[in-house]
Amino acid sequence: MSEITVALRYAKALIDLAQEQNALEEVKNDMILFYKTVKGSPELNSVLANPIISHSKKVSILAEIFGKRMNKVSIALLNIMVNKGRAAVLYGTAQEFIGLYDVKNHITYAKVVSATPLSEANKTELANQIQTAIGGTIKLHTEVDKALIGGFVLTIGDRRVDTSVLSSLKKLKKEFAQVAVN
């Protein structure tokens, strides 16, 4: 069974248990904390993935790092997974849990890359337009790329809208090249 499949199964079980225990928001925050911590610490990720390190040592490391900062449901999941030899899948499980939580709560992430920084009014207007088009809650992430010259590139999931001047120039160049060949 692939790691993604295993992580998804544990994440689904955790989301169900968290709902049952009325601790969904706390567990979501715990999974975000775990995800960010492991992502920022290659050493911790290596320890969790290392089959030579004993389960009890991994449990004590996790308890030391997260014991007082996490809900008992989250700690229980970490301990169960480590004791079942699934410590290497903990990071993926946290990632899948966050994804499931977002789907369940109709949260969509959008990314806009523009040639110049967007004003707060522009960000709000863009988020509102996306929300009107697809529904749910929109979490908008913005970046600046001066190479775009003007316009923006909007990415929502696997959909992309490119209104940049750079893209238009590339299309024109390609069209001119095709006309010159013919």
KOLBA-726445 format. One record per atom (N, C-alpha, C): residue in one letter; atom name; y, z, x. Coordinates in steps of 0.2 Angstrom, whole numbers. Layout:
BEGIN
R   r    a      yy      zz      xx
R   a   CA       Y       Z       X
...
***
This chain:
BEGIN
R   r    a      yy      zz      xx
R   m    N      -6       0       4
R   m   CA       0       0       0
R   m    C       6       0       4
R   s    N      11      -4       3
R   s   CA      17      -5       7
R   s    C      21       2       6
R   e    N      25       3      11
R   e   CA      30       9      11
R   e    C      35       9       6
R   i    N      37       3       4
R   i   CA      42       2      -2
R   i    C      39       4      -8
R   t    N      32       2      -9
R   t   CA      29       4     -15
R   t    C      28      11     -16
R   v    N      26      14     -10
R   v   CA      25      22     -10
R   v    C      31      25     -11
R   a    N      36      23      -8
R   a   CA      43      26      -9
R   a    C      45      26     -16
R   l    N      44      20     -19
R   l   CA      46      19     -26
R   l    C      43      24     -31
R   r    N      36      25     -29
R   r   CA      32      29     -34
R   r    C      34      36     -33
R   y    N      36      39     -27
R   y   CA      38      45     -26
R   y    C      45      46     -29
R   a    N      49      41     -28
R   a   CA      56      41     -31
R   a    C      56      42     -39
R   k    N      51      38     -42
R   k   CA      51      38     -49
R   k    C      48      45     -52
R   a    N      44      48     -48
R   a   CA      41      54     -50
R   a    C      47      59     -49
R   l    N      51      59     -44
R   l   CA      56      64     -43
R   l    C      61      63     -48
R   i    N      63      57     -50
R   i   CA      68      56     -55
R   i    C      66      59     -62
R   d    N      59      58     -63
R   d   CA      57      61     -69
R   d    C      57      69     -69
R   l    N      55      72     -63
R   l   CA      54      79     -63
R   l    C      62      82     -63
R   a    N      66      78     -59
R   a   CA      73      81     -59
R   a    C      76      81     -66
R   q    N      75      76     -70
R   q   CA      77      76     -77
R   q    C      74      81     -81
R   e    N      67      82     -80
R   e   CA      64      88     -84
R   e    C      67      95     -82
R   q    N      69      95     -76
R   q   CA      71     102     -73
R   q    C      79     102     -74
R   n    N      82      97     -78
R   n   CA      89      97     -79
R   n    C      93      98     -72
R   a    N      91      94     -67
R   a   CA      94      95     -60
R   a    C      95      88     -57
R   l    N      96      83     -62
R   l   CA      96      76     -59
R   l    C     102      75     -55
R   e    N     108      77     -57
R   e   CA     114      76     -53
R   e    C     113      80     -46
R   e    N     110      86     -46
R   e   CA     109      90     -40
R   e    C     105      86     -35
R   v    N      99      84     -38
R   v   CA      94      80     -34
R   v    C      97      73     -31
R   k    N     101      70     -35
R   k   CA     104      64     -33
R   k    C     109      66     -27
R   n    N     113      71     -27
R   n   CA     117      73     -22
R   n    C     113      75     -16
R   d    N     107      78     -17
R   d   CA     102      80     -11
R   d    C      99      73      -8
R   m    N      98      68     -12
R   m   CA      95      62      -9
R   m    C     100      58      -5
R   i    N     106      59      -8
R   i   CA     112      55      -4
R   i    C     113      59       3
R   l    N     113      66       3
R   l   CA     113      70       9
R   l    C     108      68      13
R   f    N     101      68      11
R   f   CA      96      67      15
R   f    C      96      60      18
R   y    N      98      55      14
R   y   CA      98      48      16
R   y    C     104      47      22
R   k    N     110      50      21
R   k   CA     115      49      26
R   k    C     113      53      32
R   t    N     110      59      31
R   t   CA     108      63      37
R   t    C     103      59      42
R   v    N      98      56      38
R   v   CA      93      53      42
R   v    C      96      46      45
R   k    N     100      43      41
R   k   CA     103      37      43
R   k    C     107      38      50
R   g    N     110      43      50
R   g   CA     115      45      55
R   g    C     111      49      61
R   s    N     105      50      60
R   s   CA     101      53      66
R   s    C      95      50      67
R   p    N      95      45      72
R   p   CA      89      42      74
R   p    C      83      46      76
R   e    N      85      52      79
R   e   CA      81      57      82
R   e    C      77      60      76
R   l    N      80      62      71
R   l   CA      77      65      65
R   l    C      72      60      62
R   n    N      74      54      61
R   n   CA      70      48      59
R   n    C      64      47      63
R   s    N      64      48      69
R   s   CA      59      47      74
R   s    C      54      53      73
R   v    N      57      59      72
R   v   CA      52      65      72
R   v    C      48      64      65
R   l    N      51      62      60
R   l   CA      48      61      53
R   l    C      43      56      54
R   a    N      44      50      57
R   a   CA      39      45      58
R   a    C      33      46      63
R   n    N      34      51      67
R   n   CA      29      52      73
R   n    C      23      56      70
R   p    N      17      53      70
R   p   CA      11      56      68
R   p    C       9      61      72
R   i    N      11      62      78
R   i   CA       9      67      83
R   i    C      12      74      81
R   i    N      18      74      78
R   i   CA      21      80      77
R   i    C      18      83      70
R   s    N      16      89      71
R   s   CA      12      92      65
R   s    C      16      93      59
R   h    N      13      93      53
R   h   CA      16      93      47
R   h    C      20     100      46
R   s    N      17     105      49
R   s   CA      21     112      48
R   s    C      27     111      52
R   k    N      27     108      58
R   k   CA      33     107      62
R   k    C      38     103      58
R   k    N      36      98      55
R   k   CA      41      94      51
R   k    C      44      98      45
R   v    N      40     101      42
R   v   CA      42     105      36
R   v    C      47     110      39
R   s    N      46     114      44
R   s   CA      51     119      47
R   s    C      57     115      49
R   i    N      57     109      52
R   i   CA      63     106      54
R   i    C      67     104      48
R   l    N      64     101      43
R   l   CA      67     100      36
R   l    C      70     106      33
R   a    N      66     111      33
R   a   CA      69     118      30
R   a    C      75     120      34
R   e    N      75     120      40
R   e   CA      81     122      45
R   e    C      87     118      43
R   i    N      86     111      42
R   i   CA      92     107      41
R   i    C      94     107      34
R   f    N      89     107      29
R   f   CA      91     106      22
R   f    C      90     112      18
R   g    N      86     117      20
R   g   CA      84     122      16
R   g    C      89     126      11
R   k    N      95     127      14
R   k   CA     100     130      10
R   k    C     105     126       7
R   r    N     104     119       8
R   r   CA     109     114       6
R   r    C     106     110       0
R   m    N      99     111      -2
R   m   CA      96     107      -7
R   m    C      93     111     -12
R   n    N      93     108     -18
R   n   CA      89     110     -24
R   n    C      82     111     -22
R   k    N      79     116     -26
R   k   CA      72     118     -25
R   k    C      67     112     -26
R   v    N      69     108     -31
R   v   CA      65     102     -33
R   v    C      65      97     -27
R   s    N      71      96     -24
R   s   CA      71      91     -18
R   s    C      67      94     -12
R   i    N      68     100     -11
R   i   CA      64     103      -5
R   i    C      57     103      -7
R   a    N      55     104     -13
R   a   CA      48     103     -14
R   a    C      45      96     -13
R   l    N      49      91     -15
R   l   CA      47      84     -14
R   l    C      46      83      -6
R   l    N      51      85      -2
R   l   CA      51      84       5
R   l    C      44      87       8
R   n    N      43      94       6
R   n   CA      37      97       8
R   n    C      30      94       6
R   i    N      30      92       0
R   i   CA      24      88      -3
R   i    C      23      82       1
R   m    N      28      78       2
R   m   CA      27      72       5
R   m    C      25      73      13
R   v    N      28      77      16
R   v   CA      26      79      23
R   v    C      19      81      23
R   n    N      17      86      19
R   n   CA      10      88      19
R   n    C       5      83      17
R   k    N       7      78      14
R   k   CA       2      72      12
R   k    C       3      67      17
R   g    N       6      68      23
R   g   CA       7      63      28
R   g    C      11      57      26
R   r    N      16      58      22
R   r   CA      21      53      20
R   r    C      28      54      22
R   a    N      29      58      28
R   a   CA      35      60      30
R   a    C      39      53      32
R   a    N      35      48      35
R   a   CA      39      42      37
R   a    C      42      38      31
R   v    N      40      40      25
R   v   CA      42      37      19
R   v    C      48      40      16
R   l    N      50      46      18
R   l   CA      55      50      15
R   l    C      62      47      15
R   y    N      64      43      20
R   y   CA      70      40      20
R   y    C      70      34      15
R   g    N      65      30      14
R   g   CA      64      25       9
R   g    C      64      28       2
R   t    N      61      34       1
R   t   CA      60      37      -5
R   t    C      67      39      -7
R   a    N      71      42      -3
R   a   CA      78      44      -5
R   a    C      82      38      -7
R   q    N      81      32      -3
R   q   CA      85      26      -4
R   q    C      83      23     -11
R   e    N      76      23     -13
R   e   CA      74      21     -19
R   e    C      76      25     -25
R   f    N      76      32     -24
R   f   CA      79      37     -29
R   f    C      86      35     -31
R   i    N      90      34     -25
R   i   CA      97      32     -27
R   i    C      98      26     -31
R   g    N      94      21     -29
R   g   CA      94      15     -33
R   g    C      92      16     -40
R   l    N      86      19     -41
R   l   CA      84      21     -48
R   l    C      89      25     -52
R   y    N      93      29     -49
R   y   CA      98      33     -52
R   y    C     104      29     -54
R   d    N     105      24     -50
R   d   CA     111      19     -51
R   d    C     109      15     -57
R   v    N     103      12     -57
R   v   CA     101       8     -63
R   v    C     101      12     -69
R   k    N      98      18     -69
R   k   CA      98      22     -75
R   k    C     104      24     -78
R   n    N     109      24     -73
R   n   CA     116      26     -76
R   n    C     121      20     -76
R   h    N     118      14     -75
R   h   CA     122       8     -76
R   h    C     128       8     -71
R   i    N     126       9     -64
R   i   CA     131       9     -59
R   i    C     129       3     -55
R   t    N     135      -1     -54
R   t   CA     134      -7     -50
R   t    C     139      -7     -44
R   y    N     136      -9     -38
R   y   CA     140      -9     -32
R   y    C     143     -16     -31
R   a    N     149     -17     -30
R   a   CA     152     -23     -29
R   a    C     156     -23     -22
R   k    N     156     -28     -18
R   k   CA     160     -28     -12
R   k    C     164     -34     -12
R   v    N     171     -33     -10
R   v   CA     175     -38     -10
R   v    C     178     -38      -3
R   v    N     178     -44       1
R   v   CA     181     -45       7
R   v    C     187     -50       6
R   s    N     193     -47       9
R   s   CA     199     -51       8
R   s    C     202     -52      14
R   a    N     207     -57      15
R   a   CA     210     -58      21
R   a    C     216     -53      22
R   t    N     218     -50      17
R   t   CA     223     -44      18
R   t    C     221     -38      14
R   p    N     223     -32      15
R   p   CA     221     -27      11
R   p    C     223     -27       4
R   l    N     219     -25      -1
R   l   CA     220     -25      -8
R   l    C     224     -19      -9
R   s    N     229     -20     -14
R   s   CA     233     -14     -16
R   s    C     228     -10     -21
R   e    N     230      -4     -23
R   e   CA     226       0     -27
R   e    C     226      -4     -34
R   a    N     232      -7     -36
R   a   CA     232     -10     -43
R   a    C     227     -16     -43
R   n    N     227     -20     -37
R   n   CA     222     -25     -37
R   n    C     215     -23     -37
R   k    N     214     -18     -34
R   k   CA     207     -15     -34
R   k    C     205     -13     -41
R   t    N     209      -9     -44
R   t   CA     208      -7     -51
R   t    C     207     -13     -56
R   e    N     212     -18     -55
R   e   CA     211     -24     -59
R   e    C     204     -28     -58
R   l    N     203     -28     -52
R   l   CA     196     -32     -50
R   l    C     190     -28     -53
R   a    N     190     -21     -52
R   a   CA     185     -17     -55
R   a    C     184     -18     -62
R   n    N     190     -18     -66
R   n   CA     190     -18     -73
R   n    C     188     -25     -75
R   q    N     189     -30     -72
R   q   CA     187     -37     -74
R   q    C     179     -37     -73
R   i    N     177     -35     -67
R   i   CA     170     -35     -66
R   i    C     166     -31     -71
R   q    N     169     -25     -73
R   q   CA     166     -20     -78
R   q    C     166     -24     -85
R   t    N     171     -27     -86
R   t   CA     171     -31     -93
R   t    C     166     -36     -93
R   a    N     165     -40     -87
R   a   CA     160     -45     -87
R   a    C     153     -43     -87
R   i    N     151     -37     -83
R   i   CA     144     -35     -83
R   i    C     143     -29     -86
R   g    N     148     -25     -88
R   g   CA     147     -18     -91
R   g    C     145     -13     -86
R   g    N     144      -7     -88
R   g   CA     142      -1     -84
R   g    C     148       1     -79
R   t    N     147       5     -74
R   t   CA     152       8     -70
R   t    C     152       4     -63
R   i    N     157       2     -61
R   i   CA     158      -2     -55
R   i    C     160       2     -49
R   k    N     157       2     -44
R   k   CA     159       5     -37
R   k    C     161       0     -33
R   l    N     167      -1     -31
R   l   CA     170      -6     -28
R   l    C     171      -4     -20
R   h    N     168      -8     -16
R   h   CA     169      -7      -9
R   h    C     174     -13      -6
R   t    N     179     -11      -2
R   t   CA     183     -17       0
R   t    C     183     -17       8
R   e    N     184     -23      10
R   e   CA     184     -24      18
R   e    C     189     -30      19
R   v    N     192     -30      25
R   v   CA     197     -35      27
R   v    C     194     -39      32
R   d    N     194     -46      31
R   d   CA     192     -51      37
R   d    C     198     -56      37
R   k    N     202     -56      42
R   k   CA     207     -60      43
R   k    C     205     -67      44
R   a    N     199     -69      46
R   a   CA     196     -75      47
R   a    C     196     -79      40
R   l    N     196     -76      35
R   l   CA     196     -79      28
R   l    C     203     -83      27
R   i    N     208     -81      30
R   i   CA     214     -84      30
R   i    C     218     -82      23
R   g    N     215     -83      18
R   g   CA     217     -81      11
R   g    C     212     -81       6
R   g    N     213     -78       0
R   g   CA     208     -77      -5
R   g    C     203     -72      -3
R   f    N     197     -72      -6
R   f   CA     192     -66      -6
R   f    C     185     -69      -7
R   v    N     180     -65      -5
R   v   CA     173     -66      -6
R   v    C     171     -60     -10
R   l    N     168     -61     -16
R   l   CA     166     -55     -20
R   l    C     158     -56     -20
R   t    N     155     -50     -19
R   t   CA     148     -50     -19
R   t    C     145     -44     -24
R   i    N     141     -46     -29
R   i   CA     139     -41     -33
R   i    C     131     -42     -34
R   g    N     127     -38     -31
R   g   CA     120     -39     -30
R   g    C     119     -45     -26
R   d    N     115     -50     -30
R   d   CA     114     -56     -26
R   d    C     118     -62     -28
R   r    N     124     -60     -32
R   r   CA     129     -65     -34
R   r    C     135     -65     -29
R   r    N     137     -71     -28
R   r   CA     143     -71     -23
R   r    C     148     -76     -26
R   v    N     154     -74     -26
R   v   CA     160     -78     -28
R   v    C     164     -79     -22
R   d    N     165     -85     -19
R   d   CA     169     -86     -13
R   d    C     175     -90     -14
R   t    N     181     -87     -15
R   t   CA     187     -91     -16
R   t    C     192     -91     -10
R   s    N     189     -90      -4
R   s   CA     193     -90       2
R   s    C     195     -97       5
R   v    N     201     -97       8
R   v   CA     203    -103      11
R   v    C     198    -105      16
R   l    N     195    -101      20
R   l   CA     191    -103      25
R   l    C     185    -107      22
R   s    N     182    -105      17
R   s   CA     177    -108      13
R   s    C     179    -115      11
R   s    N     185    -115       8
R   s   CA     188    -122       6
R   s    C     189    -127      11
R   l    N     191    -124      17
R   l   CA     192    -128      23
R   l    C     185    -131      25
R   k    N     180    -127      25
R   k   CA     173    -129      28
R   k    C     171    -134      23
R   k    N     172    -133      16
R   k   CA     169    -138      12
R   k    C     173    -145      13
R   l    N     179    -145      14
R   l   CA     183    -151      15
R   l    C     181    -154      21
R   k    N     180    -150      27
R   k   CA     177    -153      33
R   k    C     170    -157      32
R   k    N     166    -154      28
R   k   CA     159    -156      27
R   k    C     160    -163      23
R   e    N     165    -163      18
R   e   CA     166    -169      14
R   e    C     168    -175      18
R   f    N     173    -173      22
R   f   CA     176    -178      27
R   f    C     171    -181      31
R   a    N     166    -177      34
R   a   CA     161    -179      38
R   a    C     156    -183      35
R   q    N     155    -182      28
R   q   CA     150    -186      24
R   q    C     153    -193      23
R   v    N     160    -193      21
R   v   CA     163    -199      20
R   v    C     164    -204      26
R   a    N     165    -200      32
R   a   CA     165    -204      38
R   a    C     159    -207      40
R   v    N     153    -204      38
R   v   CA     146    -207      40
R   v    C     145    -213      35
R   n    N     147    -212      29
R   n   CA     145    -217      24
R   n    C     150    -223      25
***
